Amino acid sequence: MKVKVNQEACIGCGACTAVAEDLFEINDEGLSTAKVAEVPADKEQAAKDAQETCPTGAIVTE
């Protein structure tokens, strides 16, 4: 599974980092970014949970 954050939609609320701190971080601009492009199999549910938690739908999984 791949994950990325749409920077135009992100508001930097930090919900994703609260749910999956291994996968997301807040960058210098105050927006979320994915720490990894390819999500390890044991972290896929965390990525999906972060996607569902995001209030703006900025997290995209493939």
Biopython code that builds the backbone (N, CA, C, O; Angstrom):
import numpy as np
from Bio.PDB.StructureBuilder import StructureBuilder

atoms = [
    (1, "MET", "N", (0.839, -1.176, 0.000)),
    (1, "MET", "CA", (0.000, 0.000, 0.000)),
    (1, "MET", "C", (0.886, 1.241, 0.000)),
    (1, "MET", "O", (1.893, 1.297, 0.706)),
    (2, "LYS", "N", (0.505, 2.224, -0.789)),
    (2, "LYS", "CA", (1.204, 3.499, -0.825)),
    (2, "LYS", "C", (0.344, 4.545, -0.128)),
    (2, "LYS", "O", (-0.882, 4.439, -0.093)),
    (3, "VAL", "N", (1.004, 5.556, 0.427)),
    (3, "VAL", "CA", (0.278, 6.627, 1.109)),
    (3, "VAL", "C", (0.933, 7.958, 0.789)),
    (3, "VAL", "O", (2.154, 8.052, 0.668)),
    (4, "LYS", "N", (0.110, 8.980, 0.653)),
    (4, "LYS", "CA", (0.617, 10.333, 0.462)),
    (4, "LYS", "C", (-0.395, 11.321, 1.034)),
    (4, "LYS", "O", (-1.544, 10.972, 1.308)),
    (5, "VAL", "N", (0.055, 12.549, 1.206)),
    (5, "VAL", "CA", (-0.800, 13.599, 1.742)),
    (5, "VAL", "C", (-0.938, 14.691, 0.696)),
    (5, "VAL", "O", (0.059, 15.214, 0.198)),
    (6, "ASN", "N", (-2.160, 15.030, 0.369)),
    (6, "ASN", "CA", (-2.440, 16.125, -0.557)),
    (6, "ASN", "C", (-2.189, 17.425, 0.208)),
    (6, "ASN", "O", (-2.979, 17.804, 1.072)),
    (7, "GLN", "N", (-1.093, 18.101, -0.111)),
    (7, "GLN", "CA", (-0.695, 19.308, 0.603)),
    (7, "GLN", "C", (-1.702, 20.447, 0.438)),
    (7, "GLN", "O", (-1.807, 21.303, 1.316)),
    (8, "GLU", "N", (-2.428, 20.470, -0.652)),
    (8, "GLU", "CA", (-3.413, 21.528, -0.870)),
    (8, "GLU", "C", (-4.640, 21.341, 0.012)),
    (8, "GLU", "O", (-5.316, 22.314, 0.347)),
    (9, "ALA", "N", (-4.932, 20.106, 0.390)),
    (9, "ALA", "CA", (-6.101, 19.831, 1.224)),
    (9, "ALA", "C", (-5.765, 19.810, 2.709)),
    (9, "ALA", "O", (-6.643, 20.036, 3.542)),
    (10, "CYS", "N", (-4.516, 19.545, 3.052)),
    (10, "CYS", "CA", (-4.101, 19.408, 4.449)),
    (10, "CYS", "C", (-4.228, 20.744, 5.187)),
    (10, "CYS", "O", (-3.871, 21.797, 4.659)),
    (11, "ILE", "N", (-4.746, 20.678, 6.421)),
    (11, "ILE", "CA", (-4.840, 21.869, 7.265)),
    (11, "ILE", "C", (-3.898, 21.770, 8.468)),
    (11, "ILE", "O", (-3.875, 22.668, 9.310)),
    (12, "GLY", "N", (-3.131, 20.696, 8.554)),
    (12, "GLY", "CA", (-2.149, 20.544, 9.625)),
    (12, "GLY", "C", (-2.737, 20.313, 11.001)),
    (12, "GLY", "O", (-2.145, 20.718, 12.001)),
    (13, "CYS", "N", (-3.887, 19.673, 11.068)),
    (13, "CYS", "CA", (-4.542, 19.473, 12.361)),
    (13, "CYS", "C", (-3.838, 18.434, 13.232)),
    (13, "CYS", "O", (-3.992, 18.446, 14.454)),
    (14, "GLY", "N", (-3.069, 17.540, 12.618)),
    (14, "GLY", "CA", (-2.321, 16.549, 13.381)),
    (14, "GLY", "C", (-3.065, 15.278, 13.718)),
    (14, "GLY", "O", (-2.544, 14.440, 14.454)),
    (15, "ALA", "N", (-4.264, 15.113, 13.204)),
    (15, "ALA", "CA", (-5.028, 13.888, 13.490)),
    (15, "ALA", "C", (-4.286, 12.654, 12.999)),
    (15, "ALA", "O", (-4.279, 11.624, 13.672)),
    (16, "CYS", "N", (-3.664, 12.750, 11.838)),
    (16, "CYS", "CA", (-2.951, 11.597, 11.283)),
    (16, "CYS", "C", (-1.749, 11.213, 12.140)),
    (16, "CYS", "O", (-1.473, 10.029, 12.336)),
    (17, "THR", "N", (-1.040, 12.209, 12.645)),
    (17, "THR", "CA", (0.113, 11.901, 13.483)),
    (17, "THR", "C", (-0.320, 11.304, 14.814)),
    (17, "THR", "O", (0.403, 10.495, 15.396)),
    (18, "ALA", "N", (-1.473, 11.689, 15.293)),
    (18, "ALA", "CA", (-1.987, 11.121, 16.542)),
    (18, "ALA", "C", (-2.357, 9.655, 16.360)),
    (18, "ALA", "O", (-2.186, 8.846, 17.272)),
    (19, "VAL", "N", (-2.863, 9.317, 15.181)),
    (19, "VAL", "CA", (-3.305, 7.951, 14.899)),
    (19, "VAL", "C", (-2.146, 7.073, 14.430)),
    (19, "VAL", "O", (-2.082, 5.893, 14.776)),
    (20, "ALA", "N", (-1.235, 7.641, 13.649)),
    (20, "ALA", "CA", (-0.155, 6.845, 13.040)),
    (20, "ALA", "C", (1.145, 7.642, 13.000)),
    (20, "ALA", "O", (1.601, 8.046, 11.930)),
    (21, "GLU", "N", (1.736, 7.865, 14.165)),
    (21, "GLU", "CA", (2.948, 8.679, 14.221)),
    (21, "GLU", "C", (4.132, 8.047, 13.498)),
    (21, "GLU", "O", (5.084, 8.744, 13.147)),
    (22, "ASP", "N", (4.084, 6.738, 13.272)),
    (22, "ASP", "CA", (5.151, 6.077, 12.512)),
    (22, "ASP", "C", (5.077, 6.393, 11.022)),
    (22, "ASP", "O", (6.061, 6.228, 10.302)),
    (23, "LEU", "N", (3.921, 6.845, 10.562)),
    (23, "LEU", "CA", (3.708, 7.051, 9.131)),
    (23, "LEU", "C", (3.639, 8.512, 8.714)),
    (23, "LEU", "O", (3.890, 8.834, 7.552)),
    (24, "PHE", "N", (3.300, 9.406, 9.648)),
    (24, "PHE", "CA", (3.091, 10.818, 9.304)),
    (24, "PHE", "C", (3.836, 11.732, 10.261)),
    (24, "PHE", "O", (4.083, 11.392, 11.418)),
    (25, "GLU", "N", (4.192, 12.919, 9.738)),
    (25, "GLU", "CA", (4.815, 13.953, 10.558)),
    (25, "GLU", "C", (4.371, 15.313, 10.045)),
    (25, "GLU", "O", (3.925, 15.447, 8.906)),
    (26, "ILE", "N", (4.499, 16.313, 10.896)),
    (26, "ILE", "CA", (4.173, 17.677, 10.501)),
    (26, "ILE", "C", (5.470, 18.337, 10.028)),
    (26, "ILE", "O", (6.479, 18.323, 10.733)),
    (27, "ASN", "N", (5.427, 18.914, 8.828)),
    (27, "ASN", "CA", (6.639, 19.512, 8.255)),
    (27, "ASN", "C", (6.821, 20.961, 8.720)),
    (27, "ASN", "O", (6.039, 21.464, 9.527)),
    (28, "ASP", "N", (7.843, 21.612, 8.211)),
    (28, "ASP", "CA", (8.164, 22.983, 8.612)),
    (28, "ASP", "C", (7.073, 23.989, 8.238)),
    (28, "ASP", "O", (6.984, 25.065, 8.830)),
    (29, "GLU", "N", (6.249, 23.634, 7.259)),
    (29, "GLU", "CA", (5.143, 24.516, 6.857)),
    (29, "GLU", "C", (3.893, 24.278, 7.702)),
    (29, "GLU", "O", (2.877, 24.945, 7.508)),
    (30, "GLY", "N", (3.965, 23.328, 8.642)),
    (30, "GLY", "CA", (2.821, 23.039, 9.502)),
    (30, "GLY", "C", (1.823, 22.084, 8.887)),
    (30, "GLY", "O", (0.699, 21.958, 9.373)),
    (31, "LEU", "N", (2.226, 21.402, 7.809)),
    (31, "LEU", "CA", (1.344, 20.455, 7.136)),
    (31, "LEU", "C", (1.866, 19.042, 7.307)),
    (31, "LEU", "O", (3.057, 18.828, 7.538)),
    (32, "SER", "N", (0.974, 18.091, 7.193)),
    (32, "SER", "CA", (1.358, 16.690, 7.334)),
    (32, "SER", "C", (2.052, 16.185, 6.079)),
    (32, "SER", "O", (1.722, 16.585, 4.962)),
    (33, "THR", "N", (3.009, 15.308, 6.283)),
    (33, "THR", "CA", (3.650, 14.604, 5.182)),
    (33, "THR", "C", (3.813, 13.144, 5.587)),
    (33, "THR", "O", (3.920, 12.818, 6.769)),
    (34, "ALA", "N", (3.829, 12.295, 4.605)),
    (34, "ALA", "CA", (4.047, 10.873, 4.869)),
    (34, "ALA", "C", (5.536, 10.643, 5.082)),
    (34, "ALA", "O", (6.363, 11.150, 4.324)),
    (35, "LYS", "N", (5.872, 9.884, 6.108)),
    (35, "LYS", "CA", (7.278, 9.551, 6.375)),
    (35, "LYS", "C", (7.773, 8.478, 5.418)),
    (35, "LYS", "O", (8.970, 8.389, 5.144)),
    (36, "VAL", "N", (6.858, 7.666, 4.911)),
    (36, "VAL", "CA", (7.202, 6.576, 4.001)),
    (36, "VAL", "C", (6.285, 6.627, 2.796)),
    (36, "VAL", "O", (5.134, 7.049, 2.911)),
    (37, "ALA", "N", (6.771, 6.208, 1.655)),
    (37, "ALA", "CA", (5.930, 6.127, 0.461)),
    (37, "ALA", "C", (5.193, 4.795, 0.433)),
    (37, "ALA", "O", (4.030, 4.720, 0.036)),
    (38, "GLU", "N", (5.882, 3.754, 0.858)),
    (38, "GLU", "CA", (5.299, 2.403, 0.880)),
    (38, "GLU", "C", (5.060, 2.019, 2.340)),
    (38, "GLU", "O", (5.993, 1.981, 3.142)),
    (39, "VAL", "N", (3.807, 1.737, 2.671)),
    (39, "VAL", "CA", (3.433, 1.393, 4.043)),
    (39, "VAL", "C", (3.746, -0.076, 4.308)),
    (39, "VAL", "O", (3.328, -0.944, 3.541)),
    (40, "PRO", "N", (4.480, -0.364, 5.390)),
    (40, "PRO", "CA", (4.722, -1.764, 5.742)),
    (40, "PRO", "C", (3.396, -2.485, 6.011)),
    (40, "PRO", "O", (2.433, -1.874, 6.476)),
    (41, "ALA", "N", (3.358, -3.749, 5.724)),
    (41, "ALA", "CA", (2.118, -4.526, 5.860)),
    (41, "ALA", "C", (1.521, -4.421, 7.259)),
    (41, "ALA", "O", (0.300, -4.367, 7.411)),
    (42, "ASP", "N", (2.368, -4.390, 8.272)),
    (42, "ASP", "CA", (1.850, -4.336, 9.640)),
    (42, "ASP", "C", (1.338, -2.949, 10.040)),
    (42, "ASP", "O", (0.802, -2.789, 11.136)),
    (43, "LYS", "N", (1.495, -1.947, 9.174)),
    (43, "LYS", "CA", (1.031, -0.584, 9.447)),
    (43, "LYS", "C", (-0.118, -0.160, 8.529)),
    (43, "LYS", "O", (-0.567, 0.985, 8.589)),
    (44, "GLU", "N", (-0.595, -1.073, 7.684)),
    (44, "GLU", "CA", (-1.648, -0.712, 6.731)),
    (44, "GLU", "C", (-2.938, -0.273, 7.417)),
    (44, "GLU", "O", (-3.587, 0.667, 6.960)),
    (45, "GLN", "N", (-3.313, -0.928, 8.490)),
    (45, "GLN", "CA", (-4.539, -0.538, 9.190)),
    (45, "GLN", "C", (-4.380, 0.851, 9.795)),
    (45, "GLN", "O", (-5.330, 1.634, 9.794)),
    (46, "ALA", "N", (-3.207, 1.167, 10.306)),
    (46, "ALA", "CA", (-2.957, 2.503, 10.859)),
    (46, "ALA", "C", (-3.085, 3.569, 9.764)),
    (46, "ALA", "O", (-3.628, 4.647, 10.007)),
    (47, "ALA", "N", (-2.590, 3.270, 8.571)),
    (47, "ALA", "CA", (-2.718, 4.211, 7.457)),
    (47, "ALA", "C", (-4.185, 4.423, 7.095)),
    (47, "ALA", "O", (-4.601, 5.551, 6.832)),
    (48, "LYS", "N", (-4.959, 3.362, 7.078)),
    (48, "LYS", "CA", (-6.388, 3.471, 6.777)),
    (48, "LYS", "C", (-7.113, 4.246, 7.863)),
    (48, "LYS", "O", (-7.996, 5.051, 7.569)),
    (49, "ASP", "N", (-6.743, 4.010, 9.123)),
    (49, "ASP", "CA", (-7.353, 4.740, 10.234)),
    (49, "ASP", "C", (-7.043, 6.232, 10.134)),
    (49, "ASP", "O", (-7.917, 7.066, 10.371)),
    (50, "ALA", "N", (-5.807, 6.567, 9.784)),
    (50, "ALA", "CA", (-5.433, 7.969, 9.618)),
    (50, "ALA", "C", (-6.211, 8.602, 8.474)),
    (50, "ALA", "O", (-6.650, 9.748, 8.571)),
    (51, "GLN", "N", (-6.378, 7.859, 7.403)),
    (51, "GLN", "CA", (-7.148, 8.357, 6.256)),
    (51, "GLN", "C", (-8.588, 8.659, 6.665)),
    (51, "GLN", "O", (-9.141, 9.687, 6.275)),
    (52, "GLU", "N", (-9.186, 7.784, 7.435)),
    (52, "GLU", "CA", (-10.565, 7.980, 7.888)),
    (52, "GLU", "C", (-10.679, 9.117, 8.888)),
    (52, "GLU", "O", (-11.716, 9.775, 8.965)),
    (53, "THR", "N", (-9.621, 9.353, 9.654)),
    (53, "THR", "CA", (-9.627, 10.388, 10.686)),
    (53, "THR", "C", (-9.415, 11.784, 10.115)),
    (53, "THR", "O", (-9.848, 12.769, 10.713)),
    (54, "CYS", "N", (-8.763, 11.876, 8.980)),
    (54, "CYS", "CA", (-8.439, 13.178, 8.396)),
    (54, "CYS", "C", (-9.713, 13.957, 8.078)),
    (54, "CYS", "O", (-10.548, 13.489, 7.304)),
    (55, "PRO", "N", (-9.871, 15.152, 8.674)),
    (55, "PRO", "CA", (-11.115, 15.910, 8.463)),
    (55, "PRO", "C", (-11.265, 16.491, 7.064)),
    (55, "PRO", "O", (-12.373, 16.843, 6.660)),
    (56, "THR", "N", (-10.172, 16.596, 6.319)),
    (56, "THR", "CA", (-10.260, 17.169, 4.975)),
    (56, "THR", "C", (-10.081, 16.153, 3.864)),
    (56, "THR", "O", (-10.154, 16.503, 2.686)),
    (57, "GLY", "N", (-9.845, 14.887, 4.228)),
    (57, "GLY", "CA", (-9.639, 13.861, 3.216)),
    (57, "GLY", "C", (-8.331, 14.015, 2.474)),
    (57, "GLY", "O", (-8.224, 13.606, 1.317)),
    (58, "ALA", "N", (-7.323, 14.602, 3.125)),
    (58, "ALA", "CA", (-6.056, 14.873, 2.465)),
    (58, "ALA", "C", (-5.174, 13.636, 2.300)),
    (58, "ALA", "O", (-4.259, 13.638, 1.476)),
    (59, "ILE", "N", (-5.437, 12.589, 3.067)),
    (59, "ILE", "CA", (-4.615, 11.387, 2.992)),
    (59, "ILE", "C", (-5.148, 10.460, 1.909)),
    (59, "ILE", "O", (-6.334, 10.132, 1.873)),
    (60, "VAL", "N", (-4.250, 10.050, 1.037)),
    (60, "VAL", "CA", (-4.609, 9.176, -0.081)),
    (60, "VAL", "C", (-3.828, 7.875, 0.025)),
    (60, "VAL", "O", (-2.604, 7.894, 0.151)),
    (61, "THR", "N", (-4.524, 6.751, -0.024)),
    (61, "THR", "CA", (-3.861, 5.448, -0.031)),
    (61, "THR", "C", (-4.162, 4.770, -1.355)),
    (61, "THR", "O", (-5.224, 4.952, -1.951)),
    (62, "GLU", "N", (-3.202, 3.990, -1.789)),
    (62, "GLU", "CA", (-3.368, 3.242, -3.060)),
    (62, "GLU", "C", (-2.978, 1.803, -2.833)),
    (62, "GLU", "O", (-3.038, 0.994, -3.759)),
]
sb = StructureBuilder()
sb.init_structure("model")
sb.init_model(0)
sb.init_chain("A")
sb.init_seg("    ")
for serial, (resi, resn, name, xyz) in enumerate(atoms, 1):
    if name == "N":
        sb.init_residue(resn, " ", resi, " ")
    sb.init_atom(name, np.array(xyz, "f"), 0.0, 1.0, " ", f" {name:<3s}", serial, name[0])
structure = sb.get_structure()
